[in-house]
Amino acid sequence: MSSHLFEATIFDCSKDLSRPNVFPAPNAESKIRKLKEFFLLAVFTNSYHSAAEGILKHFNLLGYFDSLVGFDDVKNHKPDPEGLLKIIGNLSVLPAETVYVGDSPTDLKTANAAGCQFIGYGPAEKFPAAKSIQNLYDICSLVESSPQKPSEQ
C-alpha cells in the first residue's frame, strides 16, 4: 500500500459543497483520524476552495488535510491532472506513490493522467477497471493491513 492517500470522499452530498444539505458521512472524523495515522491526506474538489475549506472547518475536519485544491485553484479542471499534480507538488511526493480516491469516472481519468493509483468510491460498476470501495471503513481496513507507516519506510 502506498504511503500517501488523496481525496478520501467524506461527504454524502452533491458535488457543490456550498449547498446547505452538506453533511459528513457517518463517522467521517474517526475514519479520517485513522487514515491520518498512516497517510498524508488532501482534498481535490470541483467546488470552490473557500466553499470546501468552509465546510471542512465547520465540521472540524480541515486540520486532518495537508493540502486542499479547489476549482478556482487551477486553470485546467478534471480530468486534466493539474490539480492533482499541484497537490502532489505541495506535499513533495511522487505520482506513483499516490492513491487518489474519487467518486466519479472523471476522477479515474484524472488519476490516470497524473500517473497515480486510483480507488473508486461507490458502486463497482462505475469503475470496472479499478478497485472500488463502498465506504471509508474499507480504506481503513486497507490501512490496517499495511505493513508500515510512512515514517517507517
N, C-alpha and C positions, 0 to 999 in steps of 0.2 A: 504494500500500500504506500502511496506517495506521502510525503511529509507536508503537503500543502493541500488545502481544500478551499475552493472558491464557490461562492453563491449557493450556500445552502438555502433552499427555498423555505422561508419561515412563515409566510403569510398565507392564510386561506382567504383570498380576496381577488378582486380584479387586478389587472396589471397597473392600474392607476393608484399608487399608494396614497394619493392626496384625498381619496374618497372617504367619506365618514364611516363606511361599513368595513374598514380595515381592522383586523384583529389578529393577534398572533395565533399560530397553530397551537393545538393543545400541547402543553408542557414545553413550549418552544425554548424558554430560558434554560431549563435543566438540560435539554438536548444540546443547545448551543454551548453551554458551560462545559459539558462533557467533550464536545468536539474541540473546544478551545484548548483543552489539556494536551491535545495531540497535534493540532494544525494551526497555521495562520488562516484566518478567515477574512473574506471580503464579500462585498455585495456589488454586483454589476447589474444595473437595472435600466429598463427603458423609461422609468419615471425620472422626473427632475431630481437632481441631487438634494436640493433643500427639502423636497417632499419626503424622500426616502430617509434622510437624516432626521427629520422631524418625527416621523413615525417610529424610527428606532429609538430615539430619545424618549418619546412618550412612553414606550413600553420598557424602558431601561435596558435596551439591548445594544445600543450603539457602542458601548465600551468593549464589547466582545469582538468587534470587527477592526481589522488592521488597515483596511482600505475600503473606500466607497467610491464608485464611479457611476454617475447618472447620465441620463440622456444629454444633458447640457454640458457635460464634461468632455465630450468627444465631438469631432466633426463628422465622422463616419459611424453609422449605427449598425447594430446587429443586422445581418450576420457578419458584417465586417469585424475583424478581430481587434480593432483599435482599442476599444475599452478594456477588453480582457488583457491585451498586451500592456496597457497602461498600468493595470493592477499588478501584473507580473513584474514590471519595472519598478513600481513603487515598493514592492516587497523584496526586490533583488533575488528572485527565484527564476527558475527556468521553466519554459512551457512544458517540457517533458515530465517535470515533477509536479505539475499542477493538475488537479482534478477539478473540473468545472461541473457543478451540479445545477442543472437547469430544468425548466418545466415545459419547454417547447422544442419542436424540431428546429426552430431557428437557433436556439441555444446550442443544439448539437452541431449545426453548421458553423457556428461561431467558434466552438471548441476545436473543431477540425481545422478551421482556417488558422487558428492560433497555434496548432500543434500540441494541444492539451488532451488529456484523458477526459472522458465525459461519463457522467451518470445521469440518467433521466429521472426526474421526479414526477411520477404519475403512472398511468397505465402503460404496461409494457408494449402494447400495440402502437403507442405513439413513438416508440423508439426501437423499432425492430432490429436495428443493427448495433444496439448499445445496451449496456447494463441499465437496469432501472430499479428504483425503489418506490415504495408507497408512502413512507413517512420517514421522519428524521431518525427514529429509532433504528431503522435499517442501516443508516450511516453509522450510528453509534455501535452497532454490532460489528461492522467492518473495522471500526477503530479498535474495539476490544480484541479483535483477532490480529491486530497489527503488532509485530514483534518489538518495535522500538518507537519511542517518542522521537521527534525531530532532533532534540538536543543530544540524543544518544547516538546519532548516526555519524 
